[in-house]
Amino acid sequence: MRTIFVSVFTVLFSGMLLNCTSANTHISKDANLSAGIQREWMLTSFEGYAKADLIRNNANINLTEKAEHEKIKGTAFAGCNNMFFTAEFKNDGKVKISEIGSTLKACQDMKLENDFSKQLRNVTQYSVKGHFLILTDDQGHTMEFIAADWD
């Protein structure tokens, strides 16, 4: 009986050893980005606007594209036009938003969109706290977002 038990135990233990692999502990800078930033984000707080207005206009940014060389091709929307940009997020909390463009539809009320676009151009810092993304400019103006997949 003991021989059978030792044989079975040896086979099971050998199977566990053969299935073990070493983990890759190297994390690329791009992988750090995807951990907390590469999501869809809904705008929840923006100076002078009620949260209900932001929700009604579906104000958001989408950072789900694959990061290449620490840069993400992002899109945004704030009620009328589709916007696009390149975002470069650094591990020290700095961010550079560049190559901003948009479609050119004329809508009745574009104040939120114009203010949102202007503020996005001035953003220099970011922080991710749980399911929240905060973008800040050099004057301390903030845009606060919540992850769209968080519920």
Backbone torsions as a table, in degrees:
resi	resn	phi	psi	omega
1	MET	NA	-41.7	-179.3
2	ARG	-64.3	-37.0	179.5
3	THR	-63.7	-40.7	178.7
4	ILE	-65.0	-45.0	179.9
5	PHE	-61.0	-44.5	179.5
6	VAL	-64.7	-39.4	179.9
7	SER	-64.9	-46.5	179.9
8	VAL	-64.4	-45.1	179.2
9	PHE	-60.3	-41.4	179.7
10	THR	-63.3	-42.8	179.9
11	VAL	-65.1	-45.5	179.7
12	LEU	-63.7	-44.0	179.9
13	PHE	-64.7	-41.0	178.3
14	SER	-62.4	-40.8	178.1
15	GLY	-62.0	-40.1	178.2
16	MET	-65.1	-42.0	180.0
17	LEU	-64.8	-40.1	-178.9
18	LEU	-68.4	-27.7	-179.9
19	ASN	-87.0	-6.1	179.6
20	CYS	-79.2	139.5	174.5
21	THR	-132.7	157.6	178.2
22	SER	-80.0	143.3	179.6
23	ALA	-83.3	143.8	176.2
24	ASN	-83.2	108.9	-177.0
25	THR	-88.7	-5.8	177.9
26	HIS	-77.9	122.3	177.9
27	ILE	-112.1	121.1	-179.7
28	SER	-73.3	162.5	176.9
29	LYS	-61.9	-37.2	178.5
30	ASP	-64.7	-35.5	178.1
31	ALA	-65.8	-36.4	176.6
32	ASN	-60.3	-38.7	179.0
33	LEU	-62.7	-48.7	-173.8
34	SER	-64.8	-22.7	-177.9
35	ALA	-61.0	-38.7	-176.1
36	GLY	-132.4	-14.3	-172.2
37	ILE	-103.7	-37.4	-172.2
38	GLN	-76.6	80.5	-179.7
39	ARG	-147.3	175.8	168.7
40	GLU	-91.2	137.0	-176.0
41	TRP	-126.1	130.9	177.7
42	MET	-98.4	131.5	180.0
43	LEU	-72.1	125.1	-178.0
44	THR	-117.7	-18.6	-179.5
45	SER	-148.6	125.0	-179.0
46	PHE	-151.8	129.3	-172.4
47	GLU	-47.7	125.8	176.0
48	GLY	84.4	0.0	-178.4
49	TYR	-120.5	138.4	176.0
50	ALA	-75.9	148.9	179.6
51	LYS	-57.6	-37.3	179.5
52	ALA	-60.6	-37.7	177.8
53	ASP	-66.8	-39.3	179.7
54	LEU	-65.7	-41.6	179.1
55	ILE	-67.6	-45.2	-179.3
56	ARG	-59.4	-36.2	179.8
57	ASN	-87.5	1.3	-180.0
58	ASN	53.5	42.3	-178.7
59	ALA	-67.6	124.1	-176.0
60	ASN	-160.9	165.8	167.7
61	ILE	-128.7	149.2	-179.9
62	ASN	-122.1	117.2	-178.7
63	LEU	-118.1	33.3	-173.6
64	THR	-86.6	-7.0	178.1
65	GLU	-65.2	153.2	179.2
66	LYS	-63.2	132.9	177.9
67	ALA	-73.8	134.7	175.6
68	GLU	-128.6	118.0	-179.2
69	HIS	56.1	46.1	178.5
70	GLU	66.6	13.1	179.5
71	LYS	-116.4	141.1	179.0
72	ILE	-121.7	131.2	172.0
73	LYS	-81.5	114.3	-176.8
74	GLY	-112.4	164.5	173.6
75	THR	-129.7	160.4	179.5
76	ALA	-148.1	161.4	177.4
77	PHE	-150.1	140.8	178.4
78	ALA	-142.8	32.3	172.5
79	GLY	120.6	-24.9	-176.3
80	CYS	-136.6	-67.8	-175.0
81	ASN	-97.8	150.4	172.1
82	ASN	-84.0	128.8	179.6
83	MET	-108.4	156.3	176.8
84	PHE	-142.6	153.3	-175.4
85	PHE	-164.4	171.1	171.6
86	THR	-115.7	131.8	179.8
87	ALA	-119.2	131.5	177.9
88	GLU	-117.3	104.3	-178.6
89	PHE	-95.5	127.0	178.4
90	LYS	-103.0	155.5	-179.8
91	ASN	-68.2	-15.5	-179.8
92	ASP	-89.6	10.0	177.9
93	GLY	91.0	2.5	177.9
94	LYS	-89.0	148.8	176.5
95	VAL	-141.8	143.5	176.3
96	LYS	-124.8	120.6	176.9
97	ILE	-103.6	124.0	-178.2
98	SER	-141.0	178.5	177.7
99	GLU	52.1	43.8	-178.0
100	ILE	-80.6	132.5	176.5
101	GLY	-149.7	175.2	178.7
102	SER	-161.3	166.4	170.6
103	THR	-68.8	170.0	-171.7
104	LEU	-121.6	40.3	176.8
105	LYS	-73.3	146.7	174.1
106	ALA	-103.3	122.4	-179.9
107	CYS	-118.3	164.2	-176.0
108	GLN	-61.6	-49.8	-178.1
109	ASP	-121.6	105.9	-177.5
110	MET	-113.6	14.5	-177.3
111	LYS	-60.4	-49.4	179.5
112	LEU	-58.8	-47.1	-178.9
113	GLU	-61.1	-44.2	179.6
114	ASN	-64.3	-44.2	178.4
115	ASP	-65.1	-41.9	179.4
116	PHE	-61.1	-48.0	-179.9
117	SER	-61.8	-43.7	179.2
118	LYS	-62.3	-45.5	-180.0
119	GLN	-65.2	-40.5	179.8
120	LEU	-59.4	-37.5	179.0
121	ARG	-65.4	-27.0	-175.4
122	ASN	-95.2	-5.0	-177.0
123	VAL	-63.2	135.1	179.0
124	THR	-129.0	-15.7	-177.9
125	GLN	-136.8	155.3	177.0
126	TYR	-142.4	158.9	169.2
127	SER	-148.8	145.6	176.0
128	VAL	-116.2	121.4	178.9
129	LYS	-126.3	100.5	-176.2
130	GLY	63.9	-119.0	-179.3
131	HIS	-97.8	19.5	-177.4
132	PHE	-119.1	138.7	174.5
133	LEU	-116.8	129.3	179.1
134	ILE	-121.0	123.1	176.2
135	LEU	-107.9	134.1	-174.1
136	THR	-133.3	144.5	174.4
137	ASP	-99.9	-179.6	-177.2
138	ASP	-68.6	-18.0	178.4
139	GLN	-92.7	1.6	177.7
140	GLY	89.5	5.4	176.3
141	HIS	-72.5	137.7	-175.9
142	THR	-123.2	155.2	170.6
143	MET	-127.1	123.3	-178.6
144	GLU	-112.8	135.2	-177.3
145	PHE	-125.7	155.9	171.5
146	ILE	-121.8	143.8	-179.6
147	ALA	-60.8	130.8	-178.1
148	ALA	-65.9	-26.4	-178.6
149	ASP	-88.5	1.7	179.7
150	TRP	-92.2	127.7	-179.0
151	ASP	-147.0	NA	NA
